[in-house]
Amino acid sequence: MKKKLFLNLIFIAIVAVSLMPWIPIGLGQY
């Protein structure tokens, strides 16, 4: 159970890092 939560946190962190460069671009379009 704890391991699955840990893997979920890693997955969320990876997604957040890959989306981070796009956030200012998305905000800049408005």
C-alpha positions in Angstrom: 0.0 0.0 0.0 2.7 2.4 1.0 4.8 1.5 -2.0 1.9 2.2 -4.4 1.4 5.7 -2.8 5.1 6.3 -3.2 5.0 5.4 -6.9 2.0 7.6 -7.4 3.9 10.5 -5.8 6.9 9.9 -8.2 4.5 9.8 -11.2 2.9 13.1 -10.1 6.3 14.7 -9.7 7.4 13.6 -13.1 4.2 14.9 -14.7 4.5 18.2 -12.8 8.1 18.6 -13.9 7.3 17.9 -17.6 4.3 20.3 -17.6 6.2 23.1 -15.7 7.9 24.7 -18.8 4.4 24.9 -20.5 2.6 26.7 -17.6 4.2 30.2 -18.3 3.5 29.7 -22.1 -0.1 28.8 -21.4 -0.6 31.8 -19.1 1.2 34.1 -21.6 -1.4 33.2 -24.3 -4.2 34.9 -22.4 
